[in-house]
Amino acid sequence: MSLGLILLLAVGLLIVFGVAQRVLDRMRLSDRMALLIVAAIFGTSFIPKIPLGNNFFINIGGAVIPFLLCVYLFVKAETGKEKFRAVAAALIGGVAVYFAGRLMPAEPEAIWIDPNYVYGLLAGLAGYLLGRSRRSAFIGGVMGVLLGDLAQGIVSRTEGLTTPVQLGGGGALDAVVLSGLLAVLLAEGIGEIRERLQGGTRKKNME
């Protein structure tokens, strides 16, 4: 079982036992909705990829559902500043993923870590640093991976390469799940520390 699916199972258990309720509340997601999303991503990740033409393919669980979730969270963002941060985080994360893909060896066996883990870590970190809120961080992390993969595919076509481009397929699911989870964990953990240093939510009206 891939890392992405293992992380999804772990998230599902945390939701079931109520551990993730605080984070979900701040992201405007109910426990039931979050469980349905996790189950949908897990289940549809095994569905064959959908051809889009020109040797581009997309995976429902690894790309379509995460993208729709990002759209939902973007709409739920309460301020224009939060939406701006989400877009900025996605763009910078996409740039980081794109250049990481260009700089790393073409053969995954040539490096000690799976490239998809690198993509997920870079996008997740960018998502937190620029997104800051739980929603914006998640959007930035997930969309950073998807935009980076899309950019790599488009550039490859302009260079005459015909290698299949799989959005959200294969190991890309690991990067998508890892990026979103890392961004939210950083936003939650560091956000909690900042709140305590500022005296808690009683001294400041925070989400």
MDTraj code that builds the backbone (N, CA, C; nanometers):
import mdtraj as md
import numpy as np

residues = "MET SER LEU GLY LEU ILE LEU LEU LEU ALA VAL GLY LEU LEU ILE VAL PHE GLY VAL ALA GLN ARG VAL LEU ASP ARG MET ARG LEU SER ASP ARG MET ALA LEU LEU ILE VAL ALA ALA ILE PHE GLY THR SER PHE ILE PRO LYS ILE PRO LEU GLY ASN ASN PHE PHE ILE ASN ILE GLY GLY ALA VAL ILE PRO PHE LEU LEU CYS VAL TYR LEU PHE VAL LYS ALA GLU THR GLY LYS GLU LYS PHE ARG ALA VAL ALA ALA ALA LEU ILE GLY GLY VAL ALA VAL TYR PHE ALA GLY ARG LEU MET PRO ALA GLU PRO GLU ALA ILE TRP ILE ASP PRO ASN TYR VAL TYR GLY LEU LEU ALA GLY LEU ALA GLY TYR LEU LEU GLY ARG SER ARG ARG SER ALA PHE ILE GLY GLY VAL MET GLY VAL LEU LEU GLY ASP LEU ALA GLN GLY ILE VAL SER ARG THR GLU GLY LEU THR THR PRO VAL GLN LEU GLY GLY GLY GLY ALA LEU ASP ALA VAL VAL LEU SER GLY LEU LEU ALA VAL LEU LEU ALA GLU GLY ILE GLY GLU ILE ARG GLU ARG LEU GLN GLY GLY THR ARG LYS LYS ASN MET GLU".split()
xyz = np.array([
    [0.0849, -0.1195, 0.0000],
    [0.0000, 0.0000, 0.0000],
    [0.0886, 0.1247, 0.0000],
    [0.0526, 0.2229, -0.0814],
    [0.1342, 0.3433, -0.0948],
    [0.1212, 0.4325, 0.0281],
    [0.2152, 0.5265, 0.0414],
    [0.2136, 0.6190, 0.1547],
    [0.0852, 0.7007, 0.1578],
    [0.0394, 0.7466, 0.0397],
    [-0.0815, 0.8275, 0.0347],
    [-0.2020, 0.7546, 0.0908],
    [-0.2176, 0.6280, 0.0560],
    [-0.3316, 0.5503, 0.1053],
    [-0.3192, 0.5230, 0.2551],
    [-0.1962, 0.4998, 0.3010],
    [-0.1743, 0.4793, 0.4451],
    [-0.2120, 0.6055, 0.5228],
    [-0.1709, 0.7208, 0.4701],
    [-0.2049, 0.8479, 0.5357],
    [-0.3556, 0.8710, 0.5361],
    [-0.4220, 0.8336, 0.4267],
    [-0.5676, 0.8486, 0.4215],
    [-0.6354, 0.7626, 0.5279],
    [-0.5884, 0.6398, 0.5448],
    [-0.6442, 0.5518, 0.6476],
    [-0.6219, 0.6112, 0.7869],
    [-0.5026, 0.6662, 0.8088],
    [-0.4721, 0.7277, 0.9385],
    [-0.5638, 0.8471, 0.9649],
    [-0.5841, 0.9294, 0.8629],
    [-0.6731, 1.0450, 0.8772],
    [-0.8157, 0.9990, 0.9062],
    [-0.8593, 0.8954, 0.8372],
    [-0.9926, 0.8417, 0.8601],
    [-1.0116, 0.7966, 1.0041],
    [-0.9112, 0.7295, 1.0606],
    [-0.9197, 0.6839, 1.2003],
    [-0.9225, 0.8029, 1.2961],
    [-0.8424, 0.9041, 1.2675],
    [-0.8426, 1.0232, 1.3531],
    [-0.9794, 1.0904, 1.3528],
    [-1.0435, 1.0917, 1.2370],
    [-1.1763, 1.1524, 1.2268],
    [-1.2778, 1.0707, 1.3054],
    [-1.2713, 0.9395, 1.2902],
    [-1.3660, 0.8501, 1.3589],
    [-1.3572, 0.8669, 1.5107],
    [-1.2348, 0.8799, 1.5614],
    [-1.2156, 0.8907, 1.7062],
    [-1.2239, 1.0351, 1.7573],
    [-1.2588, 1.1268, 1.6681],
    [-1.2820, 1.2641, 1.7099],
    [-1.1580, 1.3483, 1.7331],
    [-1.0413, 1.2942, 1.6997],
    [-0.9168, 1.3668, 1.7241],
    [-0.9028, 1.4874, 1.6316],
    [-0.9592, 1.4765, 1.5112],
    [-0.9420, 1.5826, 1.4109],
    [-1.0564, 1.6833, 1.4100],
    [-1.1453, 1.6763, 1.5072],
    [-1.2653, 1.7609, 1.5039],
    [-1.2309, 1.9099, 1.5059],
    [-1.1327, 1.9494, 1.5865],
    [-1.0953, 2.0907, 1.5973],
    [-1.0478, 2.1449, 1.4624],
    [-0.9628, 2.0671, 1.3970],
    [-0.9099, 2.1110, 1.2671],
    [-1.0210, 2.1170, 1.1638],
    [-1.1081, 2.0172, 1.1621],
    [-1.2172, 2.0135, 1.0650],
    [-1.3127, 2.1307, 1.0857],
    [-1.3391, 2.1646, 1.2112],
    [-1.4275, 2.2782, 1.2391],
    [-1.3697, 2.4065, 1.1804],
    [-1.2412, 2.4248, 1.1940],
    [-1.1777, 2.5468, 1.1434],
    [-1.1718, 2.5483, 0.9906],
    [-1.1789, 2.4303, 0.9303],
    [-1.1793, 2.4226, 0.7841],
    [-1.3218, 2.4206, 0.7286],
    [-1.4207, 2.4328, 0.8180],
    [-1.5621, 2.4306, 0.7817],
    [-1.6017, 2.2972, 0.7177],
    [-1.5519, 2.1882, 0.7773],
    [-1.5864, 2.0540, 0.7318],
    [-1.6446, 1.9761, 0.8491],
    [-1.7543, 1.9062, 0.8255],
    [-1.8103, 1.8204, 0.9292],
    [-1.7369, 1.6865, 0.9272],
    [-1.7499, 1.6115, 1.0363],
    [-1.6863, 1.4797, 1.0427],
    [-1.7371, 1.3900, 0.9310],
    [-1.8681, 1.3921, 0.9090],
    [-1.9264, 1.3061, 0.8058],
    [-1.8746, 1.3431, 0.6671],
    [-1.8698, 1.4728, 0.6382],
    [-1.8211, 1.5167, 0.5078],
    [-1.6750, 1.4764, 0.4887],
    [-1.5939, 1.4953, 0.5930],
    [-1.4525, 1.4616, 0.5829],
    [-1.4336, 1.3117, 0.5602],
    [-1.5112, 1.2302, 0.6298],
    [-1.5012, 1.0848, 0.6107],
    [-1.5413, 1.0446, 0.4693],
    [-1.6461, 1.1065, 0.4172],
    [-1.6890, 1.0772, 0.2810],
    [-1.5805, 1.1144, 0.1798],
    [-1.5155, 1.2261, 0.2028],
    [-1.4089, 1.2699, 0.1120],
    [-1.2917, 1.1728, 0.1176],
    [-1.2513, 1.1344, 0.2383],
    [-1.1406, 1.0390, 0.2533],
    [-1.1739, 0.9068, 0.1852],
    [-1.2968, 0.8568, 0.2085],
    [-1.3386, 0.7314, 0.1480],
    [-1.3446, 0.7431, -0.0044],
    [-1.3914, 0.8570, -0.0539],
    [-1.4026, 0.8771, -0.1986],
    [-1.2649, 0.8800, -0.2637],
    [-1.1713, 0.9510, -0.2032],
    [-1.0359, 0.9567, -0.2586],
    [-0.9730, 0.8188, -0.2573],
    [-0.9879, 0.7488, -0.1453],
    [-0.9305, 0.6151, -0.1320],
    [-0.9889, 0.5204, -0.2364],
    [-1.1207, 0.5183, -0.2467],
    [-1.1863, 0.4237, -0.3369],
    [-1.1639, 0.4543, -0.4838],
    [-1.1747, 0.5818, -0.5219],
    [-1.1628, 0.6167, -0.6636],
    [-1.0180, 0.6191, -0.7123],
    [-0.9217, 0.6143, -0.6186],
    [-0.7818, 0.6123, -0.6616],
    [-0.7493, 0.4850, -0.7395],
    [-0.8331, 0.3814, -0.7233],
    [-0.8102, 0.2553, -0.7938],
    [-0.8803, 0.2512, -0.9301],
    [-0.9626, 0.3512, -0.9579],
    [-1.0312, 0.3558, -1.0875],
    [-0.9305, 0.3920, -1.1959],
    [-0.9350, 0.3267, -1.3107],
    [-0.8399, 0.3585, -1.4190],
    [-0.8408, 0.5070, -1.4532],
    [-0.7243, 0.5584, -1.4862],
    [-0.7099, 0.7000, -1.5203],
    [-0.7934, 0.7353, -1.6424],
    [-0.8360, 0.8594, -1.6494],
    [-0.9207, 0.9068, -1.7583],
    [-0.8347, 0.9820, -1.8604],
    [-0.8383, 0.9423, -1.9865],
    [-0.7593, 1.0123, -2.0891],
    [-0.8191, 1.1488, -2.1217],
    [-0.7341, 1.2484, -2.1325],
    [-0.7772, 1.3842, -2.1661],
    [-0.7318, 1.4253, -2.3052],
    [-0.6553, 1.3410, -2.3716],
    [-0.6013, 1.3747, -2.5029],
    [-0.4560, 1.4161, -2.4951],
    [-0.3847, 1.4011, -2.6045],
    [-0.2432, 1.4389, -2.6136],
    [-0.1590, 1.3707, -2.5062],
    [-0.1981, 1.2477, -2.4734],
    [-0.1259, 1.1658, -2.3754],
    [-0.1304, 1.2233, -2.2343],
    [-0.2353, 1.3014, -2.2047],
    [-0.2605, 1.3491, -2.0696],
    [-0.3682, 1.2610, -2.0070],
    [-0.3494, 1.2254, -1.8802],
    [-0.4460, 1.1436, -1.8080],
    [-0.4714, 1.2061, -1.6706],
    [-0.5898, 1.1813, -1.6173],
    [-0.6235, 1.2345, -1.4856],
    [-0.6878, 1.1254, -1.4013],
    [-0.6543, 1.1250, -1.2728],
    [-0.7073, 1.0266, -1.1796],
    [-0.8117, 1.0935, -1.0909],
    [-0.9264, 1.0284, -1.0746],
    [-1.0350, 1.0885, -0.9971],
    [-0.9945, 1.1085, -0.8516],
    [-0.9412, 1.0037, -0.7889],
    [-0.9054, 1.0126, -0.6476],
    [-0.7857, 1.1001, -0.6203],
    [-0.6901, 1.1007, -0.7116],
    [-0.5676, 1.1763, -0.6883],
    [-0.5706, 1.3188, -0.7361],
    [-0.6697, 1.3549, -0.8201],
    [-0.6722, 1.4910, -0.8747],
    [-0.8108, 1.5553, -0.8718],
    [-0.9111, 1.4856, -0.9245],
    [-1.0432, 1.5472, -0.9384],
    [-1.1052, 1.5801, -0.8025],
    [-1.1120, 1.4819, -0.7129],
    [-1.1743, 1.5056, -0.5822],
    [-1.0939, 1.6065, -0.4992],
    [-0.9590, 1.5942, -0.4918],
    [-0.8835, 1.6981, -0.4196],
    [-0.9042, 1.8379, -0.4776],
    [-0.9136, 1.8479, -0.6104],
    [-0.9373, 1.9780, -0.6730],
    [-1.0733, 2.0335, -0.6326],
    [-1.1772, 1.9506, -0.6359],
    [-1.3113, 1.9960, -0.5970],
    [-1.3147, 2.0363, -0.4503],
    [-1.2415, 1.9643, -0.3662],
    [-1.2348, 2.0004, -0.2246],
    [-1.1679, 2.1367, -0.2081],
    [-1.0637, 2.1619, -0.2855],
    [-0.9961, 2.2917, -0.2797],
    [-1.0901, 2.4039, -0.3238],
    [-1.1710, 2.3785, -0.4254],
    [-1.2684, 2.4778, -0.4708],
    [-1.3682, 2.5075, -0.3592],
    [-1.4159, 2.4031, -0.2926],
    [-1.5106, 2.4197, -0.1823],
    [-1.4495, 2.5033, -0.0697],
    [-1.3271, 2.4705, -0.0315],
    [-1.2602, 2.5441, 0.0757],
    [-1.2331, 2.6887, 0.0356],
    [-1.2019, 2.7099, -0.0917],
    [-1.1773, 2.8457, -0.1409],
    [-1.3045, 2.9293, -0.1301],
    [-1.4160, 2.8703, -0.1670],
    [-1.5443, 2.9412, -0.1573],
    [-1.5777, 2.9715, -0.0113],
    [-1.5406, 2.8803, 0.0788],
    [-1.5698, 2.8986, 0.2209],
    [-1.4766, 2.9966, 0.2902],
    [-1.3681, 3.0346, 0.2225],
    [-1.2759, 3.1312, 0.2825],
    [-1.3513, 3.2602, 0.3146],
    [-1.3264, 3.3158, 0.4316],
    [-1.4086, 3.4251, 0.4822],
    [-1.3628, 3.5632, 0.4380],
    [-1.2390, 3.5764, 0.3943],
    [-1.1889, 3.7084, 0.3558],
    [-1.1155, 3.7005, 0.2221],
    [-1.1054, 3.8151, 0.1563],
    [-1.0297, 3.8210, 0.0323],
    [-0.8826, 3.7944, 0.0555],
    [-0.8322, 3.8343, 0.1731],
    [-0.6918, 3.8106, 0.2058],
    [-0.6622, 3.6613, 0.2133],
    [-0.7542, 3.5860, 0.2724],
    [-0.7341, 3.4412, 0.2837],
    [-0.7348, 3.3765, 0.1453],
    [-0.8242, 3.4226, 0.0585],
    [-0.8281, 3.3688, -0.0774],
    [-0.7013, 3.4044, -0.1541],
    [-0.6532, 3.5264, -0.1352],
    [-0.5296, 3.5684, -0.2020],
    [-0.4123, 3.4820, -0.1559],
    [-0.4061, 3.4554, -0.0259],
    [-0.2987, 3.3709, 0.0265],
    [-0.3067, 3.2294, -0.0307],
    [-0.4268, 3.1780, -0.0464],
    [-0.4436, 3.0437, -0.1015],
    [-0.3924, 3.0373, -0.2448],
    [-0.4263, 3.1370, -0.3253],
    [-0.3808, 3.1414, -0.4641],
    [-0.2293, 3.1557, -0.4697],
    [-0.1741, 3.2454, -0.3870],
    [-0.0292, 3.2661, -0.3861],
    [0.0440, 3.1391, -0.3442],
    [-0.0097, 3.0711, -0.2423],
    [0.0528, 2.9478, -0.1956],
    [0.0507, 2.8402, -0.3037],
    [-0.0613, 2.8303, -0.3761],
    [-0.0721, 2.7312, -0.4834],
    [0.0275, 2.7599, -0.5954],
    [0.0405, 2.8861, -0.6325],
    [0.1309, 2.9229, -0.7417],
    [0.2774, 2.8998, -0.7029],
    [0.3156, 2.9437, -0.5846],
    [0.4542, 2.9251, -0.5404],
    [0.4842, 2.7769, -0.5196],
    [0.3870, 2.7046, -0.4644],
    [0.4055, 2.5603, -0.4485],
    [0.4206, 2.4914, -0.5831],
    [0.3410, 2.5356, -0.6809],
    [0.3521, 2.4785, -0.8147],
    [0.4881, 2.5048, -0.8773],
    [0.5394, 2.6255, -0.8579],
    [0.6727, 2.6596, -0.9096],
    [0.7793, 2.5726, -0.8441],
    [0.7677, 2.5538, -0.7117],
    [0.8650, 2.4716, -0.6390],
    [0.8629, 2.3272, -0.6890],
    [0.7428, 2.2732, -0.7079],
    [0.7305, 2.1351, -0.7565],
    [0.7856, 2.1230, -0.8982],
    [0.7558, 2.2215, -0.9815],
    [0.8036, 2.2184, -1.1201],
    [0.9558, 2.2166, -1.1271],
    [1.0197, 2.3078, -1.0559],
    [1.1660, 2.3154, -1.0621],
    [1.2320, 2.1965, -0.9932],
    [1.1665, 2.1432, -0.8896],
    [1.2200, 2.0223, -0.8268],
    [1.2193, 1.9072, -0.9269],
    [1.1114, 1.8976, -1.0045],
    [1.1038, 1.7931, -1.1063],
    [1.2074, 1.8102, -1.2154],
    [1.2396, 1.9348, -1.2485],
    [1.3396, 1.9617, -1.3518],
    [1.4815, 1.9355, -1.3022],
    [1.5062, 1.9593, -1.1734],
    [1.6412, 1.9490, -1.1198],
    [1.6777, 1.8089, -1.0722],
    [1.5789, 1.7324, -1.0296],
    [1.6083, 1.5981, -0.9804],
    [1.6387, 1.5031, -1.0961],
    [1.7142, 1.3955, -1.0700],
    [1.7469, 1.2997, -1.1754],
    [1.6222, 1.2403, -1.2398],
    [1.6317, 1.2105, -1.3687],
    [1.5176, 1.1539, -1.4406],
    [1.4833, 1.0142, -1.3904],
    [1.5838, 0.9415, -1.3397],
    [1.5604, 0.8070, -1.2877],
    [1.5402, 0.8145, -1.1370],
    [1.4215, 0.7787, -1.0874],
    [1.3948, 0.7850, -0.9429],
    [1.4945, 0.7048, -0.8600],
    [1.5497, 0.5972, -0.9198],
    [1.6426, 0.5127, -0.8465],
    [1.7733, 0.5845, -0.8166],
    [1.7967, 0.6974, -0.8835],
    [1.9232, 0.7698, -0.8665],
    [1.9264, 0.8530, -0.7396],
    [1.8129, 0.8687, -0.6699],
    [1.8103, 0.9447, -0.5455],
    [1.7527, 0.8574, -0.4345],
    [1.7815, 0.8962, -0.3112],
    [1.7465, 0.8107, -0.1974],
    [1.6016, 0.8257, -0.1522],
    [1.5306, 0.9257, -0.2040],
    [1.3924, 0.9490, -0.1626],
    [1.3015, 0.9545, -0.2848],
    [1.1813, 0.9055, -0.2699],
    [1.0849, 0.9087, -0.3797],
    [1.0578, 1.0549, -0.4183],
    [1.0709, 1.0892, -0.5456],
    [1.0468, 1.2279, -0.5894],
    [0.9099, 1.2799, -0.5476],
    [0.8096, 1.1935, -0.5451],
    [0.6761, 1.2383, -0.5069],
    [0.6719, 1.2866, -0.3618],
    [0.7550, 1.2281, -0.2764],
    [0.7621, 1.2752, -0.1382],
    [0.8229, 1.4145, -0.1340],
    [0.9223, 1.4376, -0.2189],
    [0.9849, 1.5701, -0.2268],
    [0.8818, 1.6730, -0.2716],
    [0.8044, 1.6380, -0.3753],
    [0.7004, 1.7292, -0.4247],
    [0.6006, 1.7612, -0.3142],
    [0.5575, 1.6576, -0.2426],
    [0.4598, 1.6776, -0.1365],
    [0.5132, 1.7649, -0.0248],
    [0.6389, 1.7431, 0.0145],
    [0.6991, 1.8229, 0.1213],
    [0.7147, 1.9685, 0.0798],
    [0.7610, 1.9915, -0.0434],
    [0.7797, 2.1283, -0.0914],
    [0.6463, 2.2029, -0.1006],
    [0.5470, 2.1391, -0.1601],
    [0.4163, 2.2033, -0.1751],
    [0.3493, 2.2251, -0.0398],
    [0.3626, 2.1281, 0.0502],
    [0.3038, 2.1422, 0.1829],
    [0.3668, 2.2555, 0.2613],
    [0.5000, 2.2675, 0.2518],
    [0.5698, 2.3751, 0.3217],
    [0.5309, 2.5112, 0.2636],
    [0.5252, 2.5190, 0.1307],
    [0.4832, 2.6444, 0.0663],
    [0.3392, 2.6777, 0.1041],
    [0.2553, 2.5754, 0.1108],
    [0.1157, 2.5965, 0.1482],
    [0.1028, 2.6598, 0.2849],
    [0.1817, 2.6114, 0.3809],
    [0.1741, 2.6702, 0.5147],
    [0.2335, 2.8104, 0.5185],
    [0.3542, 2.8259, 0.4644],
    [0.4251, 2.9531, 0.4746],
    [0.3468, 3.0687, 0.4123],
    [0.2785, 3.0412, 0.3013],
    [0.2060, 3.1474, 0.2324],
    [0.0567, 3.1463, 0.2646],
    [0.0023, 3.0292, 0.2937],
    [-0.1408, 3.0196, 0.3210],
    [-0.1767, 3.0578, 0.4628],
    [-0.0969, 3.0094, 0.5594],
    [-0.1119, 3.0391, 0.7012],
    [-0.2374, 2.9779, 0.7631],
    [-0.3566, 3.0093, 0.7145],
    [-0.4772, 2.9493, 0.7727],
    [-0.4870, 2.8043, 0.7291],
    [-0.5690, 2.7269, 0.8003],
    [-0.5816, 2.5844, 0.7675],
    [-0.6331, 2.5652, 0.6258],
    [-0.7363, 2.6418, 0.5897],
    [-0.7942, 2.6274, 0.4564],
    [-0.6947, 2.6667, 0.3477],
    [-0.6361, 2.7837, 0.3614],
    [-0.5438, 2.8328, 0.2590],
    [-0.4206, 2.7433, 0.2478],
    [-0.3723, 2.6940, 0.3612],
    [-0.2556, 2.6059, 0.3594],
    [-0.2863, 2.4774, 0.2838],
    [-0.4031, 2.4197, 0.3111],
    [-0.4417, 2.2968, 0.2418],
    [-0.4543, 2.3202, 0.0916],
    [-0.5224, 2.4288, 0.0546],
    [-0.5394, 2.4605, -0.0880],
    [-0.4032, 2.4794, -0.1541],
    [-0.3157, 2.5549, -0.0882],
    [-0.1839, 2.5796, -0.1445],
    [-0.1036, 2.4530, -0.1622],
    [-0.1083, 2.3639, -0.0636],
    [-0.0331, 2.2396, -0.0724],
    [-0.0820, 2.1497, -0.1843],
    [-0.2108, 2.1227, -0.1855],
    [-0.2672, 2.0305, -0.2850],
    [-0.2573, 2.0880, -0.4266],
    [-0.2987, 2.2122, -0.4429],
    [-0.2951, 2.2727, -0.5759],
    [-0.1520, 2.2955, -0.6233],
    [-0.0585, 2.3135, -0.5304],
    [0.0809, 2.3262, -0.5692],
    [0.1305, 2.2022, -0.6409],
    [0.0937, 2.0853, -0.5887],
    [0.1331, 1.9592, -0.6527],
    [0.0669, 1.9450, -0.7893],
    [-0.0628, 1.9703, -0.7953],
    [-0.1354, 1.9535, -0.9215],
    [-0.0863, 2.0516, -1.0278],
    [-0.0641, 2.1765, -0.9892],
    [-0.0167, 2.2763, -1.0855],
    [0.1256, 2.2459, -1.1303],
    [0.2090, 2.1984, -1.0371],
    [0.3453, 2.1622, -1.0729],
    [0.3493, 2.0480, -1.1726],
    [0.2667, 1.9457, -1.1494],
    [0.2593, 1.8320, -1.2425],
    [0.2089, 1.8772, -1.3794],
    [0.1074, 1.9630, -1.3784],
    [0.0519, 2.0116, -1.5046],
    [0.1564, 2.0924, -1.5818],
    [0.2301, 2.1770, -1.5117],
    [0.3334, 2.2579, -1.5766],
    [0.4424, 2.1703, -1.6367],
    [0.4822, 2.0666, -1.5635],
    [0.5845, 1.9754, -1.6156],
    [0.5359, 1.9073, -1.7429],
    [0.4088, 1.8677, -1.7433],
    [0.3536, 1.8020, -1.8612],
    [0.3479, 1.8939, -1.9816],
    [0.3058, 2.0183, -1.9600],
    [0.2956, 2.1135, -2.0706],
    [0.4338, 2.1448, -2.1279],
    [0.5311, 2.1677, -2.0404],
    [0.6667, 2.1972, -2.0872],
    [0.7251, 2.0778, -2.1622],
    [0.6971, 1.9582, -2.1139],
    [0.7466, 1.8384, -2.1831],
    [0.6914, 1.8300, -2.3245],
    [0.5659, 1.8703, -2.3420],
    [0.5071, 1.8682, -2.4758],
    [0.5752, 1.9709, -2.5659],
    [0.6053, 2.0879, -2.5110],
    [0.6712, 2.1904, -2.5928],
    [0.8123, 2.1477, -2.6316],
    [0.8699, 2.0563, -2.5545],
    [1.0043, 2.0066, -2.5845],
    [1.0011, 1.8831, -2.6733],
    [0.8820, 1.8428, -2.7152],
    [0.8691, 1.7292, -2.8048],
    [0.8648, 1.5943, -2.7379],
    [0.8568, 1.5904, -2.6035],
    [0.8506, 1.4632, -2.5318],
    [0.7072, 1.4108, -2.5306],
    [0.6925, 1.2810, -2.5389],
    [0.5582, 1.2205, -2.5430],
    [0.5323, 1.1316, -2.4219],
    [0.6089, 1.1519, -2.3158],
    [0.5888, 1.0731, -2.1948],
    [0.4493, 1.0998, -2.1386],
    [0.3735, 0.9949, -2.1013],
    [0.2391, 1.0162, -2.0463],
    [0.2415, 1.1059, -1.9227],
    [0.1477, 1.1978, -1.9155],
    [0.1338, 1.2867, -1.7997],
    [0.0127, 1.2424, -1.7209],
    [0.0347, 1.1998, -1.5947],
    [-0.0741, 1.1485, -1.5132],
    [-0.1000, 1.2435, -1.3965],
    [-0.2044, 1.3213, -1.4069],
    [-0.2412, 1.4138, -1.3000],
    [-0.3101, 1.3362, -1.1882],
    [-0.2437, 1.3298, -1.0742],
    [-0.3011, 1.2586, -0.9603],
    [-0.2905, 1.1091, -0.9677],
    [-0.2284, 1.0560, -1.0709],
    [-0.2168, 0.9116, -1.0861],
    [-0.0844, 0.8591, -1.0354],
    [-0.0805, 0.7289, -1.0071],
    [0.0431, 0.6672, -0.9619],
    [0.0896, 0.7267, -0.8303],
    [0.2195, 0.7584, -0.8239],
    [0.2759, 0.8137, -0.7017],
    [0.2324, 0.9556, -0.6744],
    [0.1696, 1.0219, -0.7715],
    [0.1253, 1.1599, -0.7505],
    [0.0222, 1.1691, -0.6384],
    [-0.0539, 1.0637, -0.6163],
    [-0.1501, 1.0632, -0.5059],
    [-0.0776, 1.0808, -0.3734],
    [0.0400, 1.0172, -0.3591],
    [0.1181, 1.0322, -0.2371],
    [0.1544, 1.1786, -0.2147],
    [0.1966, 1.2457, -0.3218],
    [0.2360, 1.3864, -0.3111],
    [0.1172, 1.4740, -0.2737],
    [0.0018, 1.4483, -0.3339],
    [-0.1182, 1.5284, -0.3072],
    [-0.1605, 1.5146, -0.1614],
    [-0.1700, 1.3910, -0.1134],
    [-0.2136, 1.3673, 0.0249],
    [-0.1106, 1.4222, 0.1232],
    [0.0177, 1.3954, 0.0964],
    [0.1228, 1.4415, 0.1863],
    [0.1265, 1.5931, 0.1942],
    [0.1131, 1.6599, 0.0822],
    [0.1201, 1.8063, 0.0812],
    [0.0057, 1.8681, 0.1610],
    [-0.1162, 1.8211, 0.1370],
    [-0.2310, 1.8753, 0.2084],
    [-0.2240, 1.8497, 0.3572],
    [-0.1854, 1.7278, 0.3934],
    [-0.1782, 1.6917, 0.5350],
    [-0.0679, 1.7694, 0.6060],
    [0.0486, 1.7801, 0.5423],
    [0.1600, 1.8527, 0.6036],
    [0.1247, 2.0000, 0.6231],
    [0.0643, 2.0608, 0.5215],
    [0.0292, 2.2027, 0.5311],
    [-0.0675, 2.2279, 0.6468],
    [-0.1678, 2.1430, 0.6606],
    [-0.2667, 2.1609, 0.7671],
    [-0.2046, 2.1356, 0.9042],
    [-0.1205, 2.0329, 0.9150],
    [-0.0563, 2.0032, 1.0435],
    [0.0337, 2.1183, 1.0878],
    [0.1075, 2.1759, 0.9940],
    [0.1922, 2.2899, 1.0278],
    [0.1075, 2.4096, 1.0709],
    [0.0009, 2.4358, 0.9954],
    [-0.0867, 2.5478, 1.0287],
    [-0.1523, 2.5280, 1.1647],
    [-0.1928, 2.4062, 1.1946],
    [-0.2584, 2.3782, 1.3223],
    [-0.1589, 2.3838, 1.4371],
    [-0.0454, 2.3142, 1.4215],
    [0.0521, 2.3080, 1.5296],
    [0.1137, 2.4427, 1.5605],
    [0.1638, 2.5112, 1.4587],
    [0.2273, 2.6413, 1.4803],
    [0.1225, 2.7459, 1.5183],
    [0.0023, 2.7343, 1.4596],
    [-0.1053, 2.8263, 1.4954],
    [-0.1431, 2.8132, 1.6417],
    [-0.1456, 2.6906, 1.6924],
    [-0.1783, 2.6678, 1.8332],
    [-0.0720, 2.7293, 1.9232],
    [0.0540, 2.7142, 1.8854],
    [0.1629, 2.7729, 1.9641],
    [0.1511, 2.9249, 1.9672],
    [0.1222, 2.9843, 1.8512],
    [0.1083, 3.1301, 1.8433],
    [-0.0081, 3.1781, 1.9303],
    [-0.1187, 3.1035, 1.9286],
    [-0.2338, 3.1425, 2.0095],
    [-0.1987, 3.1422, 2.1581],
    [-0.1240, 3.0384, 2.1995],
    [-0.0869, 3.0294, 2.3415],
    [0.0074, 3.1436, 2.3810],
    [0.0996, 3.1765, 2.2905],
    [0.1922, 3.2863, 2.3187],
    [0.1193, 3.4208, 2.3262],
    [0.0094, 3.4331, 2.2522],
    [-0.0672, 3.5572, 2.2504],
    [-0.1733, 3.5608, 2.3596],
    [-0.1799, 3.4561, 2.4406],
    [-0.2721, 3.4559, 2.5528],
    [-0.4014, 3.3844, 2.5270],
    [-0.4098, 3.3096, 2.4153],
    [-0.5305, 3.2340, 2.3880],
    [-0.6330, 3.3143, 2.3117],
    [-0.7395, 3.2494, 2.2707],
    [-0.8423, 3.3131, 2.1902],
    [-0.9244, 3.4148, 2.2692],
    [-0.9127, 3.4151, 2.4027],
    [-0.9886, 3.5138, 2.4812],
    [-0.9333, 3.6538, 2.4613],
    [-0.8035, 3.6626, 2.4239],
    [-0.7427, 3.7939, 2.4045],
    [-0.7466, 3.8373, 2.2579],
    [-0.7829, 3.7447, 2.1711],
    [-0.7852, 3.7801, 2.0288],
    [-0.8925, 3.6979, 1.9603],
    [-0.9748, 3.7601, 1.8824],
    [-1.0809, 3.6881, 1.8119],
    [-1.0192, 3.6160, 1.6930],
    [-0.9908, 3.4869, 1.7131],
    [-0.9261, 3.4077, 1.6105],
    [-1.0177, 3.2960, 1.5679],
    [-0.9929, 3.2400, 1.4455],
    [-1.0748, 3.1311, 1.3965],
    [-1.0513, 3.0088, 1.4824],
])
top = md.Topology()
chain = top.add_chain()
for i, resn in enumerate(residues, 1):
    res = top.add_residue(resn, chain, resSeq=i)
    for name in ("N", "CA", "C"):
        top.add_atom(name, md.element.get_by_symbol(name[0]), res)
traj = md.Trajectory(xyz[None], top)
